[in-house]
């Protein structure tokens, strides 16, 4: 499977993961979004990180700002009408963005094969490089979690946490 993904044109991973996430069938309102919002708010405050919670049902995102948002120069945005945090992504090179999308696509493929009761045990972690508010590159630890609707395979929410990397 890795060989297939690696041989694709660079722009494909973003389009493919976007299609997979946005073409899901959802049931009645689920509590996953509310839980994720509380999680994002708490994590950004406690860990001083930037947390993006994407509501796949509505196609929106909410950004929770910790101190790391100030380093990146992101404090002004809180709600987006997309699941892709474009202002944050624009701080990475095109190659770095492609690697991020490819990793997310691999994670999506992996997690679909994990028994539903075990899916919450996994998250994607990656080291990224982003430009801070002054244009300097900083190392970032990026973690992504999927939260599922009750009793379905639909991913209701993604939570993405970015914080300074202390390798």
VMD Tcl script that builds the backbone (N, CA, C; Angstrom):
set m [mol new atoms 501]
animate dup $m
set s [atomselect $m all]
$s set {name element resname resid chain x y z} {
  {N N UNK 1 A 0.818 -1.196 0.000}
  {CA C UNK 1 A 0.000 0.000 0.000}
  {C C UNK 1 A 0.859 1.255 0.000}
  {N N UNK 2 A 1.938 1.298 0.740}
  {CA C UNK 2 A 2.803 2.465 0.771}
  {C C UNK 2 A 3.349 2.784 -0.609}
  {N N UNK 3 A 3.726 1.774 -1.365}
  {CA C UNK 3 A 4.282 1.991 -2.696}
  {C C UNK 3 A 3.255 2.653 -3.601}
  {N N UNK 4 A 2.022 2.253 -3.501}
  {CA C UNK 4 A 0.968 2.863 -4.312}
  {C C UNK 4 A 0.854 4.345 -3.986}
  {N N UNK 5 A 0.822 4.709 -2.687}
  {CA C UNK 5 A 0.696 6.109 -2.318}
  {C C UNK 5 A 1.915 6.916 -2.739}
  {N N UNK 6 A 3.087 6.359 -2.585}
  {CA C UNK 6 A 4.305 7.084 -2.900}
  {C C UNK 6 A 4.436 7.372 -4.389}
  {N N UNK 7 A 3.810 6.589 -5.235}
  {CA C UNK 7 A 3.952 6.789 -6.671}
  {C C UNK 7 A 2.944 7.780 -7.234}
  {N N UNK 8 A 2.043 8.294 -6.418}
  {CA C UNK 8 A 1.020 9.212 -6.905}
  {C C UNK 8 A 1.575 10.617 -7.108}
  {N N UNK 9 A 0.879 11.397 -7.921}
  {CA C UNK 9 A 1.229 12.793 -8.125}
  {C C UNK 9 A 1.037 13.524 -6.805}
  {N N UNK 10 A 1.903 14.494 -6.519}
  {CA C UNK 10 A 1.912 15.149 -5.216}
  {C C UNK 10 A 0.588 15.770 -4.801}
  {N N UNK 11 A -0.200 16.297 -5.706}
  {CA C UNK 11 A -1.436 16.975 -5.323}
  {C C UNK 11 A -2.563 16.002 -4.975}
  {N N UNK 12 A -2.400 14.734 -5.263}
  {CA C UNK 12 A -3.458 13.752 -5.052}
  {C C UNK 12 A -3.757 13.484 -3.570}
  {N N UNK 13 A -2.775 13.337 -2.672}
  {CA C UNK 13 A -3.127 12.998 -1.280}
  {C C UNK 13 A -4.127 13.957 -0.649}
  {N N UNK 14 A -3.986 15.264 -0.878}
  {CA C UNK 14 A -4.928 16.214 -0.291}
  {C C UNK 14 A -6.332 15.991 -0.827}
  {N N UNK 15 A -6.465 15.844 -2.127}
  {CA C UNK 15 A -7.778 15.637 -2.736}
  {C C UNK 15 A -8.389 14.317 -2.278}
  {N N UNK 16 A -7.570 13.288 -2.180}
  {CA C UNK 16 A -8.073 11.968 -1.797}
  {C C UNK 16 A -8.556 11.938 -0.353}
  {N N UNK 17 A -7.759 12.484 0.581}
  {CA C UNK 17 A -8.192 12.471 1.982}
  {C C UNK 17 A -9.383 13.398 2.170}
  {N N UNK 18 A -9.429 14.506 1.450}
  {CA C UNK 18 A -10.574 15.407 1.525}
  {C C UNK 18 A -11.849 14.698 1.073}
  {N N UNK 19 A -11.770 13.965 -0.017}
  {CA C UNK 19 A -12.924 13.225 -0.525}
  {C C UNK 19 A -13.364 12.151 0.462}
  {N N UNK 20 A -12.417 11.397 1.015}
  {CA C UNK 20 A -12.756 10.339 1.967}
  {C C UNK 20 A -13.459 10.897 3.204}
  {N N UNK 21 A -12.972 12.012 3.716}
  {CA C UNK 21 A -13.551 12.576 4.928}
  {C C UNK 21 A -14.886 13.271 4.677}
  {N N UNK 22 A -15.033 13.922 3.535}
  {CA C UNK 22 A -16.248 14.700 3.294}
  {C C UNK 22 A -17.407 13.893 2.705}
  {N N UNK 23 A -17.153 12.682 2.227}
  {CA C UNK 23 A -18.221 11.881 1.607}
  {C C UNK 23 A -18.794 10.820 2.542}
  {N N UNK 24 A -18.649 11.023 3.838}
  {CA C UNK 24 A -19.179 10.053 4.787}
  {C C UNK 24 A -20.670 10.276 5.010}
  {N N UNK 25 A -21.344 9.229 5.459}
  {CA C UNK 25 A -22.749 9.322 5.808}
  {C C UNK 25 A -22.857 9.392 7.325}
  {N N UNK 26 A -23.528 10.431 7.813}
  {CA C UNK 26 A -23.663 10.621 9.247}
  {C C UNK 26 A -25.066 10.279 9.705}
  {N N UNK 27 A -25.177 9.885 10.961}
  {CA C UNK 27 A -26.477 9.606 11.568}
  {C C UNK 27 A -26.939 10.854 12.316}
  {N N UNK 28 A -27.844 10.689 13.246}
  {CA C UNK 28 A -28.338 11.812 14.049}
  {C C UNK 28 A -27.180 12.466 14.798}
  {N N UNK 29 A -27.406 13.672 15.329}
  {CA C UNK 29 A -26.357 14.414 16.025}
  {C C UNK 29 A -25.678 13.553 17.082}
  {N N UNK 30 A -24.400 13.684 17.101}
  {CA C UNK 30 A -23.563 12.911 18.009}
  {C C UNK 30 A -22.887 13.869 18.990}
  {N N UNK 31 A -22.431 13.354 20.105}
  {CA C UNK 31 A -21.776 14.170 21.119}
  {C C UNK 31 A -20.291 14.363 20.859}
  {N N UNK 32 A -19.739 13.718 19.836}
  {CA C UNK 32 A -18.295 13.773 19.585}
  {C C UNK 32 A -17.791 15.197 19.402}
  {N N UNK 33 A -18.544 16.035 18.733}
  {CA C UNK 33 A -18.095 17.412 18.486}
  {C C UNK 33 A -17.990 18.194 19.785}
  {N N UNK 34 A -18.990 18.106 20.636}
  {CA C UNK 34 A -18.953 18.820 21.913}
  {C C UNK 34 A -17.789 18.346 22.776}
  {N N UNK 35 A -17.561 17.054 22.799}
  {CA C UNK 35 A -16.438 16.491 23.557}
  {C C UNK 35 A -15.129 17.019 22.992}
  {N N UNK 36 A -14.999 17.033 21.673}
  {CA C UNK 36 A -13.776 17.505 21.031}
  {C C UNK 36 A -13.543 18.992 21.302}
  {N N UNK 37 A -14.591 19.800 21.314}
  {CA C UNK 37 A -14.438 21.226 21.613}
  {C C UNK 37 A -13.923 21.430 23.034}
  {N N UNK 38 A -14.473 20.695 23.993}
  {CA C UNK 38 A -13.995 20.794 25.374}
  {C C UNK 38 A -12.538 20.339 25.473}
  {N N UNK 39 A -12.216 19.256 24.761}
  {CA C UNK 39 A -10.846 18.743 24.728}
  {C C UNK 39 A -9.899 19.796 24.147}
  {N N UNK 40 A -10.267 20.386 23.009}
  {CA C UNK 40 A -9.422 21.378 22.357}
  {C C UNK 40 A -9.169 22.587 23.234}
  {N N UNK 41 A -10.221 23.067 23.871}
  {CA C UNK 41 A -10.087 24.221 24.752}
  {C C UNK 41 A -9.169 23.917 25.937}
  {N N UNK 42 A -9.359 22.745 26.540}
  {CA C UNK 42 A -8.534 22.354 27.688}
  {C C UNK 42 A -7.077 22.137 27.283}
  {N N UNK 43 A -6.869 21.426 26.198}
  {CA C UNK 43 A -5.505 21.110 25.759}
  {C C UNK 43 A -4.739 22.364 25.378}
  {N N UNK 44 A -5.377 23.294 24.718}
  {CA C UNK 44 A -4.675 24.521 24.332}
  {C C UNK 44 A -4.276 25.332 25.563}
  {N N UNK 45 A -5.102 25.294 26.590}
  {CA C UNK 45 A -4.793 26.032 27.813}
  {C C UNK 45 A -3.708 25.339 28.631}
  {N N UNK 46 A -3.825 24.036 28.804}
  {CA C UNK 46 A -2.892 23.294 29.652}
  {C C UNK 46 A -1.528 23.122 28.987}
  {N N UNK 47 A -1.525 22.728 27.709}
  {CA C UNK 47 A -0.267 22.459 27.011}
  {C C UNK 47 A 0.254 23.658 26.226}
  {N N UNK 48 A -0.483 24.764 26.249}
  {CA C UNK 48 A -0.084 25.982 25.533}
  {C C UNK 48 A 0.050 25.751 24.029}
  {N N UNK 49 A -0.708 24.816 23.494}
  {CA C UNK 49 A -0.605 24.425 22.096}
  {C C UNK 49 A -1.728 25.043 21.270}
  {N N UNK 50 A -1.637 24.840 19.957}
  {CA C UNK 50 A -2.694 25.240 19.042}
  {C C UNK 50 A -3.480 23.982 18.713}
  {N N UNK 51 A -4.788 24.008 18.895}
  {CA C UNK 51 A -5.622 22.840 18.641}
  {C C UNK 51 A -6.702 23.219 17.634}
  {N N UNK 52 A -6.805 22.419 16.579}
  {CA C UNK 52 A -7.840 22.617 15.571}
  {C C UNK 52 A -8.803 21.440 15.670}
  {N N UNK 53 A -10.079 21.734 15.872}
  {CA C UNK 53 A -11.108 20.705 15.894}
  {C C UNK 53 A -11.966 20.899 14.647}
  {N N UNK 54 A -11.970 19.884 13.785}
  {CA C UNK 54 A -12.739 19.953 12.539}
  {C C UNK 54 A -13.995 19.111 12.668}
  {N N UNK 55 A -15.137 19.739 12.467}
  {CA C UNK 55 A -16.435 19.084 12.509}
  {C C UNK 55 A -16.758 18.636 11.084}
  {N N UNK 56 A -16.586 17.355 10.804}
  {CA C UNK 56 A -16.758 16.844 9.442}
  {C C UNK 56 A -18.212 16.847 9.012}
  {N N UNK 57 A -19.122 16.796 9.950}
  {CA C UNK 57 A -20.554 16.836 9.638}
  {C C UNK 57 A -20.924 18.200 9.044}
  {N N UNK 58 A -20.415 19.267 9.632}
  {CA C UNK 58 A -20.751 20.627 9.185}
  {C C UNK 58 A -19.731 21.210 8.211}
  {N N UNK 59 A -18.554 20.584 8.096}
  {CA C UNK 59 A -17.507 21.099 7.216}
  {C C UNK 59 A -16.865 22.365 7.758}
  {N N UNK 60 A -16.756 22.463 9.093}
  {CA C UNK 60 A -16.181 23.642 9.727}
  {C C UNK 60 A -15.067 23.238 10.686}
  {N N UNK 61 A -14.292 24.223 11.111}
  {CA C UNK 61 A -13.245 23.995 12.101}
  {C C UNK 61 A -13.254 25.119 13.119}
  {N N UNK 62 A -12.796 24.801 14.307}
  {CA C UNK 62 A -12.617 25.801 15.353}
  {C C UNK 62 A -11.178 25.674 15.853}
  {N N UNK 63 A -10.512 26.819 15.975}
  {CA C UNK 63 A -9.128 26.826 16.445}
  {C C UNK 63 A -9.103 27.325 17.883}
  {N N UNK 64 A -8.426 26.568 18.739}
  {CA C UNK 64 A -8.235 26.948 20.137}
  {C C UNK 64 A -6.770 27.359 20.283}
  {N N UNK 65 A -6.561 28.584 20.762}
  {CA C UNK 65 A -5.223 29.165 20.778}
  {C C UNK 65 A -4.570 29.086 22.147}
  {N N UNK 66 A -3.409 28.463 22.185}
  {CA C UNK 66 A -2.532 28.513 23.345}
  {C C UNK 66 A -1.380 29.442 23.016}
  {N N UNK 67 A -0.381 29.460 23.854}
  {CA C UNK 67 A 0.779 30.328 23.646}
  {C C UNK 67 A 1.473 30.047 22.322}
  {N N UNK 68 A 1.462 28.804 21.868}
  {CA C UNK 68 A 2.118 28.456 20.608}
  {C C UNK 68 A 1.487 29.194 19.423}
  {N N UNK 69 A 0.218 29.515 19.498}
  {CA C UNK 69 A -0.428 30.300 18.441}
  {C C UNK 69 A 0.234 31.661 18.280}
  {N N UNK 70 A 0.635 32.266 19.407}
  {CA C UNK 70 A 1.328 33.555 19.340}
  {C C UNK 70 A 2.654 33.418 18.599}
  {N N UNK 71 A 3.372 32.338 18.846}
  {CA C UNK 71 A 4.653 32.100 18.171}
  {C C UNK 71 A 4.441 32.008 16.662}
  {N N UNK 72 A 3.345 31.347 16.261}
  {CA C UNK 72 A 3.052 31.200 14.837}
  {C C UNK 72 A 2.350 32.440 14.259}
  {N N UNK 73 A 1.863 33.330 15.113}
  {CA C UNK 73 A 1.146 34.515 14.660}
  {C C UNK 73 A -0.277 34.195 14.236}
  {N N UNK 74 A -0.973 33.330 14.966}
  {CA C UNK 74 A -2.291 32.831 14.568}
  {C C UNK 74 A -3.461 33.292 15.420}
  {N N UNK 75 A -3.290 34.169 16.335}
  {CA C UNK 75 A -4.347 34.472 17.301}
  {C C UNK 75 A -5.645 35.031 16.749}
  {N N UNK 76 A -5.672 35.538 15.544}
  {CA C UNK 76 A -6.877 36.215 15.066}
  {C C UNK 76 A -7.981 35.288 14.569}
  {N N UNK 77 A -7.669 34.086 14.170}
  {CA C UNK 77 A -8.668 33.195 13.578}
  {C C UNK 77 A -9.181 32.220 14.636}
  {N N UNK 78 A -10.509 32.062 14.726}
  {CA C UNK 78 A -11.057 31.079 15.658}
  {C C UNK 78 A -12.015 30.102 14.994}
  {N N UNK 79 A -12.739 30.520 13.961}
  {CA C UNK 79 A -13.692 29.648 13.282}
  {C C UNK 79 A -13.445 29.696 11.781}
  {N N UNK 80 A -13.468 28.522 11.145}
  {CA C UNK 80 A -13.252 28.411 9.704}
  {C C UNK 80 A -14.425 27.685 9.069}
  {N N UNK 81 A -14.743 28.032 7.856}
  {CA C UNK 81 A -15.815 27.364 7.110}
  {C C UNK 81 A -15.250 26.243 6.241}
  {N N UNK 82 A -14.250 25.545 6.734}
  {CA C UNK 82 A -13.612 24.430 6.047}
  {C C UNK 82 A -12.999 23.507 7.099}
  {N N UNK 83 A -12.754 22.256 6.730}
  {CA C UNK 83 A -12.088 21.349 7.675}
  {C C UNK 83 A -10.571 21.469 7.574}
  {N N UNK 84 A -10.086 22.256 6.618}
  {CA C UNK 84 A -8.633 22.407 6.420}
  {C C UNK 84 A -8.181 23.754 6.974}
  {N N UNK 85 A -7.242 23.696 7.870}
  {CA C UNK 85 A -6.738 24.897 8.531}
  {C C UNK 85 A -5.711 25.582 7.622}
  {N N UNK 86 A -6.203 26.284 6.611}
  {CA C UNK 86 A -5.373 26.809 5.532}
  {C C UNK 86 A -4.309 27.795 6.014}
  {N N UNK 87 A -4.603 28.625 7.003}
  {CA C UNK 87 A -3.605 29.574 7.488}
  {C C UNK 87 A -2.434 28.841 8.140}
  {N N UNK 88 A -2.721 27.768 8.829}
  {CA C UNK 88 A -1.652 26.973 9.450}
  {C C UNK 88 A -0.893 26.213 8.370}
  {N N UNK 89 A -1.607 25.607 7.450}
  {CA C UNK 89 A -0.952 24.849 6.375}
  {C C UNK 89 A -0.061 25.738 5.519}
  {N N UNK 90 A -0.445 26.985 5.318}
  {CA C UNK 90 A 0.351 27.892 4.485}
  {C C UNK 90 A 1.704 28.205 5.114}
  {N N UNK 91 A 1.884 27.892 6.362}
  {CA C UNK 91 A 3.166 28.124 7.044}
  {C C UNK 91 A 4.168 26.998 6.785}
  {N N UNK 92 A 3.732 25.978 6.024}
  {CA C UNK 92 A 4.608 24.854 5.667}
  {C C UNK 92 A 4.924 24.929 4.175}
  {N N UNK 93 A 6.054 24.348 3.799}
  {CA C UNK 93 A 6.394 24.275 2.380}
  {C C UNK 93 A 5.417 23.323 1.684}
  {N N UNK 94 A 5.350 23.412 0.360}
  {CA C UNK 94 A 4.462 22.532 -0.411}
  {C C UNK 94 A 4.836 21.068 -0.185}
  {N N UNK 95 A 6.118 20.753 -0.129}
  {CA C UNK 95 A 6.547 19.372 0.120}
  {C C UNK 95 A 6.120 18.905 1.511}
  {N N UNK 96 A 6.242 19.782 2.487}
  {CA C UNK 96 A 5.837 19.449 3.861}
  {C C UNK 96 A 4.325 19.204 3.919}
  {N N UNK 97 A 3.549 20.019 3.206}
  {CA C UNK 97 A 2.103 19.818 3.154}
  {C C UNK 97 A 1.760 18.477 2.514}
  {N N UNK 98 A 2.437 18.151 1.414}
  {CA C UNK 98 A 2.182 16.872 0.748}
  {C C UNK 98 A 2.487 15.701 1.673}
  {N N UNK 99 A 3.584 15.783 2.413}
  {CA C UNK 99 A 3.930 14.723 3.370}
  {C C UNK 99 A 2.873 14.600 4.466}
  {N N UNK 100 A 2.350 15.742 4.924}
  {CA C UNK 100 A 1.311 15.727 5.952}
  {C C UNK 100 A 0.054 15.042 5.425}
  {N N UNK 101 A -0.371 15.419 4.221}
  {CA C UNK 101 A -1.564 14.803 3.631}
  {C C UNK 101 A -1.364 13.311 3.390}
  {N N UNK 102 A -0.187 12.936 2.932}
  {CA C UNK 102 A 0.120 11.534 2.681}
  {C C UNK 102 A 0.086 10.734 3.989}
  {N N UNK 103 A 0.653 11.302 5.046}
  {CA C UNK 103 A 0.617 10.636 6.357}
  {C C UNK 103 A -0.817 10.485 6.841}
  {N N UNK 104 A -1.644 11.513 6.633}
  {CA C UNK 104 A -3.043 11.437 7.061}
  {C C UNK 104 A -3.807 10.393 6.255}
  {N N UNK 105 A -3.518 10.305 4.978}
  {CA C UNK 105 A -4.151 9.294 4.134}
  {C C UNK 105 A -3.750 7.883 4.573}
  {N N UNK 106 A -2.493 7.689 4.895}
  {CA C UNK 106 A -2.030 6.391 5.400}
  {C C UNK 106 A -2.698 6.051 6.729}
  {N N UNK 107 A -2.783 7.048 7.616}
  {CA C UNK 107 A -3.415 6.826 8.909}
  {C C UNK 107 A -4.881 6.459 8.725}
  {N N UNK 108 A -5.568 7.179 7.859}
  {CA C UNK 108 A -6.967 6.892 7.567}
  {C C UNK 108 A -7.120 5.441 7.092}
  {N N UNK 109 A -6.267 5.015 6.172}
  {CA C UNK 109 A -6.321 3.637 5.656}
  {C C UNK 109 A -6.033 2.623 6.754}
  {N N UNK 110 A -5.075 2.935 7.604}
  {CA C UNK 110 A -4.730 2.036 8.707}
  {C C UNK 110 A -5.880 1.916 9.705}
  {N N UNK 111 A -6.407 3.043 10.136}
  {CA C UNK 111 A -7.397 3.041 11.214}
  {C C UNK 111 A -8.695 2.368 10.791}
  {N N UNK 112 A -9.009 2.380 9.499}
  {CA C UNK 112 A -10.215 1.705 9.009}
  {C C UNK 112 A -10.122 0.190 9.181}
  {N N UNK 113 A -8.928 -0.334 9.316}
  {CA C UNK 113 A -8.729 -1.775 9.472}
  {C C UNK 113 A -8.636 -2.214 10.944}
  {N N UNK 114 A -8.626 -1.239 11.834}
  {CA C UNK 114 A -8.557 -1.515 13.265}
  {C C UNK 114 A -9.973 -1.761 13.776}
  {N N UNK 115 A -10.176 -2.767 14.641}
  {CA C UNK 115 A -11.514 -2.995 15.204}
  {C C UNK 115 A -12.052 -1.719 15.853}
  {N N UNK 116 A -13.336 -1.422 15.644}
  {CA C UNK 116 A -13.911 -0.166 16.144}
  {C C UNK 116 A -13.626 0.150 17.611}
  {N N UNK 117 A -13.653 -0.833 18.467}
  {CA C UNK 117 A -13.421 -0.565 19.890}
  {C C UNK 117 A -11.974 -0.193 20.200}
  {N N UNK 118 A -11.049 -0.434 19.290}
  {CA C UNK 118 A -9.633 -0.130 19.499}
  {C C UNK 118 A -9.182 1.149 18.800}
  {N N UNK 119 A -10.015 1.736 17.959}
  {CA C UNK 119 A -9.600 2.896 17.161}
  {C C UNK 119 A -9.186 4.086 18.016}
  {N N UNK 120 A -9.811 4.261 19.145}
  {CA C UNK 120 A -9.459 5.371 20.035}
  {C C UNK 120 A -8.079 5.238 20.653}
  {N N UNK 121 A -7.449 4.078 20.502}
  {CA C UNK 121 A -6.115 3.851 21.047}
  {C C UNK 121 A -5.018 4.426 20.155}
  {N N UNK 122 A -5.365 4.916 18.983}
  {CA C UNK 122 A -4.372 5.348 18.002}
  {C C UNK 122 A -4.533 6.816 17.637}
  {N N UNK 123 A -3.425 7.444 17.341}
  {CA C UNK 123 A -3.410 8.785 16.783}
  {C C UNK 123 A -2.192 8.896 15.881}
  {N N UNK 124 A -2.201 9.890 15.029}
  {CA C UNK 124 A -1.090 10.139 14.123}
  {C C UNK 124 A -0.205 11.211 14.741}
  {N N UNK 125 A 1.088 10.958 14.796}
  {CA C UNK 125 A 2.049 11.956 15.268}
  {C C UNK 125 A 3.092 12.166 14.173}
  {N N UNK 126 A 3.430 13.412 13.931}
  {CA C UNK 126 A 4.413 13.729 12.898}
  {C C UNK 126 A 5.189 14.968 13.303}
  {N N UNK 127 A 6.445 15.011 12.891}
  {CA C UNK 127 A 7.263 16.199 13.070}
  {C C UNK 127 A 7.141 17.036 11.805}
  {N N UNK 128 A 6.793 18.308 11.970}
  {CA C UNK 128 A 6.639 19.224 10.850}
  {C C UNK 128 A 7.534 20.436 11.077}
  {N N UNK 129 A 7.749 21.188 10.017}
  {CA C UNK 129 A 8.456 22.466 10.112}
  {C C UNK 129 A 7.522 23.542 9.587}
  {N N UNK 130 A 7.347 24.578 10.394}
  {CA C UNK 130 A 6.454 25.687 10.034}
  {C C UNK 130 A 7.182 27.008 10.227}
  {N N UNK 131 A 6.735 28.006 9.484}
  {CA C UNK 131 A 7.255 29.352 9.680}
  {C C UNK 131 A 6.518 29.998 10.841}
  {N N UNK 132 A 7.285 30.636 11.720}
  {CA C UNK 132 A 6.651 31.338 12.827}
  {C C UNK 132 A 6.244 32.739 12.375}
  {N N UNK 133 A 5.831 33.575 13.298}
  {CA C UNK 133 A 5.334 34.911 12.964}
  {C C UNK 133 A 6.392 35.783 12.292}
  {N N UNK 134 A 7.671 35.510 12.536}
  {CA C UNK 134 A 8.747 36.307 11.935}
  {C C UNK 134 A 9.337 35.643 10.694}
  {N N UNK 135 A 8.762 34.498 10.281}
  {CA C UNK 135 A 9.234 33.827 9.074}
  {C C UNK 135 A 10.320 32.791 9.292}
  {N N UNK 136 A 10.748 32.593 10.526}
  {CA C UNK 136 A 11.756 31.583 10.836}
  {C C UNK 136 A 11.093 30.211 10.908}
  {N N UNK 137 A 11.822 29.171 10.499}
  {CA C UNK 137 A 11.292 27.810 10.588}
  {C C UNK 137 A 11.410 27.297 12.012}
  {N N UNK 138 A 10.324 26.698 12.502}
  {CA C UNK 138 A 10.319 26.078 13.831}
  {C C UNK 138 A 9.874 24.626 13.686}
  {N N UNK 139 A 10.430 23.771 14.524}
  {CA C UNK 139 A 10.026 22.366 14.559}
  {C C UNK 139 A 8.740 22.245 15.361}
  {N N UNK 140 A 7.822 21.450 14.848}
  {CA C UNK 140 A 6.502 21.308 15.459}
  {C C UNK 140 A 6.163 19.824 15.600}
  {N N UNK 141 A 5.623 19.464 16.747}
  {CA C UNK 141 A 5.060 18.127 16.928}
  {C C UNK 141 A 3.565 18.248 16.656}
  {N N UNK 142 A 3.099 17.522 15.652}
  {CA C UNK 142 A 1.702 17.588 15.218}
  {C C UNK 142 A 1.054 16.236 15.516}
  {N N UNK 143 A -0.060 16.260 16.246}
  {CA C UNK 143 A -0.797 15.027 16.545}
  {C C UNK 143 A -2.219 15.168 16.047}
  {N N UNK 144 A -2.773 14.080 15.502}
  {CA C UNK 144 A -4.129 14.098 14.981}
  {C C UNK 144 A -4.899 12.900 15.522}
  {N N UNK 145 A -6.125 13.166 15.962}
  {CA C UNK 145 A -7.010 12.153 16.513}
  {C C UNK 145 A -8.302 12.136 15.707}
  {N N UNK 146 A -8.869 10.964 15.526}
  {CA C UNK 146 A -10.204 10.836 14.930}
  {C C UNK 146 A -11.174 10.457 16.025}
  {N N UNK 147 A -12.329 11.108 16.055}
  {CA C UNK 147 A -13.408 10.743 16.963}
  {C C UNK 147 A -14.572 10.287 16.109}
  {N N UNK 148 A -15.120 9.135 16.438}
  {CA C UNK 148 A -16.160 8.507 15.627}
  {C C UNK 148 A -17.545 8.755 16.188}
  {N N UNK 149 A -18.534 8.723 15.287}
  {CA C UNK 149 A -19.921 8.725 15.724}
  {C C UNK 149 A -20.178 7.427 16.484}
  {N N UNK 150 A -21.148 7.469 17.380}
  {CA C UNK 150 A -21.513 6.260 18.124}
  {C C UNK 150 A -21.977 5.170 17.170}
  {N N UNK 151 A -21.403 3.988 17.317}
  {CA C UNK 151 A -21.838 2.787 16.599}
  {C C UNK 151 A -21.774 2.901 15.071}
  {N N UNK 152 A -20.905 3.761 14.526}
  {CA C UNK 152 A -20.760 3.850 13.077}
  {C C UNK 152 A -19.277 3.934 12.720}
  {N N UNK 153 A -18.993 3.858 11.431}
  {CA C UNK 153 A -17.628 4.036 10.954}
  {C C UNK 153 A -17.361 5.472 10.536}
  {N N UNK 154 A -18.337 6.366 10.678}
  {CA C UNK 154 A -18.167 7.750 10.248}
  {C C UNK 154 A -17.291 8.507 11.246}
  {N N UNK 155 A -16.272 9.166 10.733}
  {CA C UNK 155 A -15.419 10.009 11.559}
  {C C UNK 155 A -16.137 11.343 11.703}
  {N N UNK 156 A -16.575 11.646 12.898}
  {CA C UNK 156 A -17.352 12.859 13.120}
  {C C UNK 156 A -16.455 14.078 13.292}
  {N N UNK 157 A -15.305 13.885 13.918}
  {CA C UNK 157 A -14.444 15.004 14.279}
  {C C UNK 157 A -12.989 14.594 14.140}
  {N N UNK 158 A -12.148 15.529 13.696}
  {CA C UNK 158 A -10.710 15.341 13.804}
  {C C UNK 158 A -10.193 16.421 14.731}
  {N N UNK 159 A -9.259 16.074 15.559}
  {CA C UNK 159 A -8.610 17.052 16.450}
  {C C UNK 159 A -7.131 17.034 16.108}
  {N N UNK 160 A -6.585 18.214 15.803}
  {CA C UNK 160 A -5.189 18.346 15.429}
  {C C UNK 160 A -4.520 19.258 16.440}
  {N N UNK 161 A -3.452 18.780 17.039}
  {CA C UNK 161 A -2.734 19.543 18.046}
  {C C UNK 161 A -1.327 19.802 17.555}
  {N N UNK 162 A -0.905 21.054 17.583}
  {CA C UNK 162 A 0.448 21.417 17.199}
  {C C UNK 162 A 1.094 22.152 18.358}
  {N N UNK 163 A 2.337 21.769 18.645}
  {CA C UNK 163 A 3.070 22.405 19.735}
  {C C UNK 163 A 4.555 22.392 19.407}
  {N N UNK 164 A 5.331 23.231 20.074}
  {CA C UNK 164 A 6.766 23.242 19.794}
  {C C UNK 164 A 7.355 21.856 20.015}
  {N N UNK 165 A 8.267 21.487 19.156}
  {CA C UNK 165 A 8.891 20.178 19.253}
  {C C UNK 165 A 10.166 20.285 20.053}
  {N N UNK 166 A 10.315 19.428 21.014}
  {CA C UNK 166 A 11.525 19.372 21.831}
  {C C UNK 166 A 12.213 18.045 21.569}
  {N N UNK 167 A 12.694 17.865 20.348}
  {CA C UNK 167 A 13.330 16.590 19.968}
  {C C UNK 167 A 14.470 16.248 20.853}
}
mol reanalyze $m
mol bondsrecalc $m
mol representation Tube
mol addrep $m
